[in-house]
Amino acid sequence: MFNFRKSKTDNSSEISVKADHSKFSAFLLSGLVLLIPIFFIPFPSFSFYFSKGIMISLVVMVLVVIWLLDRLKDSEFTYSKNPVLLTAIVLPIVYLISSLLSGAVTTSFIGQGFEIGTSLYVLVFFLLMFLTSSIVKTKERAYYLFFLFFISFFLVAIYQGLRLLIGPEFLNFGVLTSSSSNLIGKWNELSVFFGLTTILSLVTVEFVNQSKLIKFLSYIVLLISLFFVALVNFNTVWIVLGIFSFVLVAYVISANKFSIEAPAGLKMKRIPAISFLVMVLAVAIVLGNYGDRNTTDNVSLGETLGSYFEISSSELKLTPLGTWNIAKETLKTKSALLGAGPNRFVNQWLKYKPASLNNTQFWNVDFNSGYSFILSSVVTVGLLGFVLWIIFLGMLFTAGFKAVFLPKTDKAEGYLLPLAFLTTVYLWLFSIVYIPSHTILTLTFVFTGVLIALLIQNGIFETRKISFAKNQKHNFVLVLVLIFLILVSLVTGYTVIQKFSASAYSQKGLLELNKEGAVLDDVEAKIIKAVNLSNGDAYYRFLSELALVKLQNLMSKTDLSEEEVKAQFQTILGQAVENAVKSTQIDPTNYQNWVSLGRVYETIIMFDVQGAYEQAVNSYLTAINLNPQNPALAFTLGVLEYNTKNYNNAVIALERAVILQPYYSDAKYFLGLTYYNLDRVDDAILQFKDLEMLNPESAEIKAVLENLEAGATPFAGFKNASTLQEDVIEEEPVVEEDSE
C-alpha cells in the first residue's frame, strides 16, 4: 500500500526488525489484534469474558518473557524520560499499593481472574501498551496491525449479520443465546467497535489516494459500520461520531488552505463530502433519539431497526452524578488518597448508595463499577490514581495532536499518525464515558502502544539506550533481577490458568446443579476441584450452600440408623461452617460471605447447637454493616429474631427493613405478626391494611386482617395455623441484575 522506508530516531539508532524472537513477538501481537474481537471458548462451562481474559493474559505473559530473555541476552534497555511514559509506569504501581491496603488483597489484586478492574489486569494492559510500542519498530508493522483489525471487523460483521438474518440460535454454542449476544461483549460495546471502524474508514477515505479496490472496500466498511451503529443505537457513539466527523471536516478543509504542509497523500478536496454526510447523519439521529418517545410518529432509526430484527437489550449503569456521590463519600474517609482498592467499587456502593434507590426496582442491584472506567478510579484508587489518569491521557492527547500537524516525509506517516491518534482518542473516550470490557480495553492499549511507537519513530518521544554489558557487577545484578521477573511472569501465567480452570469447574458444577435429578456429590466434587485450584470466596460459599442442602436431605432420609444420621450430620455441619468461615476469611469485606455464614448458623439453630443463634445474629449484623442500605438483610435478621421469639429485637430489624423499603410486603407481613406478639394490635392492623393495598388479591392477608380487627388471633380458623407464621408470601420487590 505504501512504500515503507526505515527511519532513525534522534540518537541515530536504526529501527530494524530483529531476529526470530522479535518476529515471533510481532506474530503474537498481530494474532491478539486479529482474534480478541472474535475469540471465545464455545462451551457453556467457560465464561465468555474469562475466555477473552485468559487469552489477553497469556499473550502478554509470553511477550513479557520474550522481552526479558532479550534483555538477558543483550543487557541493553531503551528508556525514555517522557512524562507520558513515566506516568504510565507509576499508574500500575499505585494500583498495586492500593490493593495491598484494601483489606481484601486477593479480591483487589486478581479477583476471580477476569475482572478488568483488578490490579493484575491494569498491569497487564499497561505491559501490553509498552510491549506494543517496543514491537512496532516500523511503520509497516503499525500498518499491518490496522490491516488485521479490518480483517477482524469483516469476521465480526459477517457473524453478526448472519445472526440477524437467521436468528439468535445460529452458532450460539450455548453461550451467545440472546438476540443481543455478540462477539465483542456487551451490546453497546458492539456499537463502540463499529464506531471505531467508522472512524478508520473515514480517515482512509479522506486521507489516502488509492486504487478503486481500496476505495470500494473503505466505503463497504463505512456502510456496514454505520448500519450496526444504527442498529445498536448507543447514543454516546453517535455523539462521538458526530464530533469526530466534524473534526475531520475541519482538518481537511484547513489542510487544503495550507497544502504545502498537508500530510503527504492527503486529497486536496474542497469539501470532504463523506465526513460531512456522516456528521449530518449523526446529528440527525442524536436529535431524533432525544425526541419525544411517547409519540408513535417519532420513532428513532435504532428503535425501528431493533424492532424489525426483534432485538431488545438493556444495560444498567450508574449516572455520573451517582458515581460522584459515591466518590465524594469515599473521599471523606481515610481512603481518599489511594481509594478503597481496585475491583472494590461495589463495597463503597453498598456503603453509600442512596436510600431512595430502595423505592425503585433496582433496590437490590450491586454495581461493580461506576459511570465509567476512569471515573470509577476516584473510588477505587483515590485522588492519586484519578489525577494520574488525567495527567496520562492529557499529555498523550497533547503529544498526538502536535504530531498530526508536523510535516510528514512520506505517505505512510501522513496516514498512520492521524489514524493512530484518532483511534487512540476514540477508544480512550469510551473509558471516560463508559465501562468497556476486555475487547475494547485491549484494543485501547494496543493502539495506544502503536501511537507511542509512531511518536518515538518521529522523534516526539525521545529515547535512550543504557547498557550493562561492560560492567560485570551491574550485569550480575541485572541478571538476578531479570531471572526473578521471568519467574514471576511464569508464576503469574500459571496462576491465571488455575483461575480459569477453577472458573470452568465452578460453572460445570452450577450447570450440573440446575439439571433435573442432580447428584449433589458430583456437584460438590467439581466445586472442590475449583477450590483446590483457586481459593475464591465464591467457591467456598457454593460449598457451604451445598452442605445445607445435604443437611436437609439427610433429615428426610428414613433408611439410616440414628447413629449414622448423627455421624453424617456432624460431618456435613462441620463442612458447612468451615467453608462459610473460610469465605469470610478470604474477603471479610464481602457482605455475601457473612450472609452465607449467618444462613449456616440459622439453619442449625433448630438442632440446639450451642452458640448457633449468637453466631447467626453476629454474621447478619456484620453483613448489614457492610451493606447498610439493603432492606433484605434487615428482613433476614428480623425473621431470625422472630422465629427465635426475640420479638423486641425482631421489631427493630423489621422496622428498619420497612423504612428502607416501604413497599416490602414480606417485611410488613412479619412486622405485623411481631407487633401482635408484643400486644401492639393496632400497629399490627396498620401493617396488614398496607399489605391489603399492596396485595389486593391475597385471601390470606384479608383473613388475617379480619381476625385482628375482630380481636382474634391472626390465624384463627386457618388450617395448620401453627406453621403459617413461618411462611413468606410470594410478593417480593423486583430485582434486576446489572448486565455487567
Number of C-alpha atoms within 10 A of each C-alpha: 11 13 9 15 10 13 16 14 17 16 11 8 11 13 14 12 15 10 8 9 14 19 13 14 23 22 12 16 22 20 15 22 23 21 19 23 25 18 17 21 15 16 14 16 18 20 19 20 20 22 19 24 24 19 18 20 22 19 18 26 23 17 25 22 19 17 20 19 17 15 18 18 11 11 19 14 14 11 13 15 11 13 14 19 17 13 16 20 15 12 22 21 15 20 28 22 17 26 29 17 15 24 16 22 20 19 25 28 26 22 22 22 26 25 22 23 26 26 30 24 21 19 18 22 23 21 22 27 26 21 22 27 22 20 25 28 24 19 22 17 17 25 21 13 22 20 15 16 22 19 15 18 21 14 17 19 18 13 15 21 14 13 20 17 10 11 17 20 13 15 15 18 12 12 18 19 15 15 18 22 19 22 21 25 22 20 21 22 24 27 26 28 23 25 25 24 22 24 24 21 23 23 21 20 23 21 23 20 15 14 9 9 9 15 15 13 13 20 18 13 21 22 14 19 26 21 16 21 26 25 21 25 23 20 20 16 25 25 16 20 25 24 15 20 24 17 15 22 21 15 14 23 17 13 20 17 12 10 15 10 13 22 25 20 18 20 18 16 12 12 13 20 12 16 25 18 15 22 23 15 16 23 17 14 20 20 13 16 19 10 13 12 12 8 8 7 8 12 15 21 16 21 18 13 17 18 12 11 15 14 17 13 14 11 11 14 19 14 13 14 11 16 22 18 16 22 26 15 17 23 19 9 11 10 20 20 19 26 30 30 33 35 27 26 26 21 21 23 25 24 18 19 23 14 15 11 16 22 14 13 12 16 23 20 17 17 21 20 24 28 22 21 21 22 22 28 28 29 36 36 31 25 19 17 25 22 14 16 18 13 16 18 17 12 16 20 18 10 18 22 16 10 20 22 16 16 14 19 10 15 19 22 23 22 23 23 27 21 23 25 24 24 23 24 19 20 23 23 16 22 20 16 16 20 23 24 22 23 24 24 19 25 24 24 22 26 28 26 26 33 30 28 27 26 20 20 24 19 15 19 20 16 17 13 11 10 14 18 16 9 9 10 10 13 16 13 11 17 18 12 14 19 15 12 15 20 13 14 20 17 13 16 19 14 16 24 19 17 25 24 17 26 27 23 24 26 19 17 24 17 14 18 17 10 9 7 8 13 11 15 11 13 22 21 15 20 26 20 18 25 21 13 18 21 17 23 27 19 26 27 24 22 25 29 19 20 24 20 14 18 21 12 10 16 12 8 10 9 8 11 10 9 9 10 17 13 12 14 18 12 13 19 20 14 18 28 20 15 24 29 22 20 26 22 13 20 21 19 21 23 24 20 28 27 24 27 29 29 24 25 24 23 17 17 18 11 9 9 10 10 10 19 21 13 18 25 20 16 25 27 21 20 25 22 16 21 25 19 26 25 26 22 23 27 25 21 26 30 26 25 22 24 14 14 13 14 22 15 16 26 22 16 26 30 20 21 27 20 15 22 24 16 19 22 24 23 30 25 21 27 29 27 25 29 20 19 17 13 11 13 20 13 16 25 22 14 21 25 18 16 23 18 11 14 18 12 10 15 11 16 21 17 16 21 25 18 17 20 15 10 10 13 18 27 21 13 12 12 9 9 13 9 9 13 16 12 10 14 15 10 12 12 19 11 12 13 13 15 12 14
